[in-house]
Amino acid sequence: MSSLFLREDLSAVPHEVGDVVVLSGDEARHAATVNRMRVGEHTAISDGRGLVVSGVVTRVEPRELDVAVETAVRHPEPSPPLVLVQALAKGDRDELAIQAATELGVSAVVPWQAERSISRWSGPKVEKGLDRWASIVREAAKQSIRPFVPSVGALADLAGLVRLAGENRMLVLEPTASERLTQVVLEPVDADETPILLVVGPEGGISPRELDALTAAGARPVKLGDEVLRTSTAGPAALAVINAALGRW
């Protein structure tokens, strides 16, 4: 399987072996004009929530595509869920982070308006920013042939993160931390399915006030190594370590 397209209502239409699933709209246009799909080629369609059907293309039109189903698989959602809490950053650094995080298997991403974030979302920018992030994770999931499209949480502030710290296992990437990430996650994996939240600060780092508040709420500051990584690479690097520790890689 070299391509994946999304149809959110896939589970509501016949999708067993031998059925024909129709892909329409922008996804079909992309398949026909960008991917240049042809009759006889194999492809896959997912609902973005674990269901993936794959089969042979039997009809191609500019905005419609038929796939004769050969397999239909319901993938279990990875547990525990991994969530990247990414501070807003200038340029496209936060977008690069969530794109890579999607490829690395996160279940959700949460935008964080940190005290030192140069980029600011307010007013109409909030909805525009959330839509932009949703588009990025959707396309990244398709590119990496993932059966799950990560959700995009609401814009969080420090108070919101403090609440999340009390409800989840929160790891805060902090270069000054005394504990390394490998000391936390490279242990036998237990049956705890509580989400793991990985918090990454902006270009200027997490402020002392934010770090103190999160730590007091139960978050665990950790560092990757002696180097200080950019906000665009810190999260993906940490997720790679966690994936290995959880036996996903």
Residue, then its C-alpha position, 0 to 999 in steps of 0.5 A: m500500500s503506497s497511498l491512503f485517502l480519507r473518507e470520514d463516514l467509511s464505517a457507515v457504508p458497505h466496506e466488506v470484501g467484495d464491496v465497492v467503496v466510492l471516494s469523492g470530492d477533493e480526496a478523489r481529485h487528489a487521487a486522480t490528478v495529483n497521485r495519478m491513480r489508474v484502474g488496476e492500481h491498489t490503494a487504501i481508504s481510511d476513516g481516520r479512526g482506525l478503519v482501513v479498507s484496501g483494494v483495487v481501483t476499478r473506476v477513475e473520474p476527476r472527482e470520483l474513484d471506485v475501490a473494490v475492497e480486498t481487505a478491511v481492517r479495524h486497527p486498535e488505537p495505540s495505548p497509552p495515547l501519546v499527546l504532544v503539547q506544542a508551544l506556539a512558535k514563530g515561522d513554521r516551527d510549531e507546524l514542523a513539530i506537529q507534522a513530524a509528531t503525526e508521522l511518529g504516532v501521536s494520538a493528539v496535539v495541543p497548541w499552547q500559548a506559552e508566556r514566551s511564545i513569539s507567535r500569538w493566537s487571538g480573536p479570529k487567529v485562533e480558529k484559523g490556527l486550529d484549522r491549519w493544524a488540523s490540515i497539517v496532521r490530516e495530510a501527515a497521517k495520509q502521507s505516513i499511511r496512518p489509520f488514525v488522524p490525531s485530534v487537535g485540542a483547543l488552544a491551551d494556556l498555563a491554567g489549562l496545562v495545570r489541569l491536564a497535569g493533574e489528570n495525566r502523566m505529563l513530561v515537560l522537556e526542560p534542558t535544565a532538568s536533572e532527570r533524563l527522559t530515558q530514565v523515565v521511559l526506559e523501564p518495563v511498560d505497565a498496563d497503565e493506559t493514562p495518556i502521556l503528555l509531552v510538553v514542549g516550550p517555545e523558542g525562549g523556553i518555558s518560563p520559571r513560573e510555568l515550570d514551577a506551576l506544572t511541576a507543582a501540579g504533578a508534571r515531571p521535568v526531563k531533558l533529552g541530553d546535553e544539547v538544547l534542541r529547537t522547538s521544532t525538533a525537541g518533541p519529535a526527538a522525545l517521541a522517538v525515545i518514547n516509541a522505542a521504550l513502549g516497544r512500538w519501534 
